């Protein structure tokens, strides 16, 4: 979440039923399909409350992304991960009890009925071993038998250009504001410039939708995000440009619905941006506002690709990356991490002009970003 204190573009027009009418006849995304093999699954818990999911990983695969959804009311989470040798490489309690001051991933936690895992995550996880990986999915709300999780596993093959494909979707009426459209496209260029420092590029398409511009809370999205993300392809990251975000203060400029986020349509499959909060009270975009807009996109999509804040406000909780400082006071954290892209707030006071640059990532953070399966 961001708190305020060479791009290829095609145009889409989208009907209210979520169908897309491609206006640009040159748009051709079919070749991407073979580079991101996708398998759907259904896994049911046994008498121990565990649903075992086997993930077949061919030689040369760079990473895999699993997204699962349980029945309404469940609290889905990834409990364990075993590599092809049978070695336990991830266990929930190791990170969220023994490492109580570090966050490896938010997507694996029992927050609601959806859970996501991108693997590998950190430098120390190494290259992905070929063979059959085994994931244990569970329901925190009861741990009962006969709970069925349904979802998708996508594997990233080595023919990668480290390009993120994004579908930027304007909520109802937003694209009628010419200045907002112009500012959004300029902000996307800022985002692209920031990410290019780490060898990443963007391919961005734009779409219109009838989704309410008063966007849902990213932590309680309902089905709205799944309906919008279904407009894109299974390799698109969806960004929704709206006006407000339910239940969040004005200082919240954008939110990622999951860390990491799924590429396929799901309840937690989008980044949400509130354009009026970035433009400020006058509703106009200054050069500083556009810079902050682009930085917010780069920050929130960093979350969606798996990056957490290097430190949380309170200065006692950190990411799991080994080369980000463990600071303990506001002064130290701002001095050591204030220039980091993933710092939890903007480094400038109201009215948010002449902000300090926040465009740095440590080597370990870059690894997390580059491990995201959606980089093709």
Secondary structure, 3 states (H helix, E strand, C coil): CEECCCCECCEEEECCCCCEEECCCCCCCHHHHHHEEEEEEEEECCCCCCEEEEEEECCCCCEEEEEEECCCCCCEEEEEEECCCCCEEEEHHHHHHHCCCEECCCCCCCCCCEEEEEECCCHHHCCCCCEEEEEEEEECCCCCCCCEEEEEEEEECCCCCCEEEEEEEECCCHHHCHHHHHHHHHHHHHHHHHHHCCCCEEEEEEEECCCCCEECCCCCCCCHHHHHHCCCCCCCEEEEEECEECCCCCCEEEEECCCCCCCCCCCCCEEEEEHHHHHCCCCCCCHHHHHHHHHHHHHHHHHHCCCCCCECCCCCCEECCCCCCCCCCHHHHHHHHCCECCCCECCCCCCCCCCCCCCECCHHHHHHHHCCCCEC
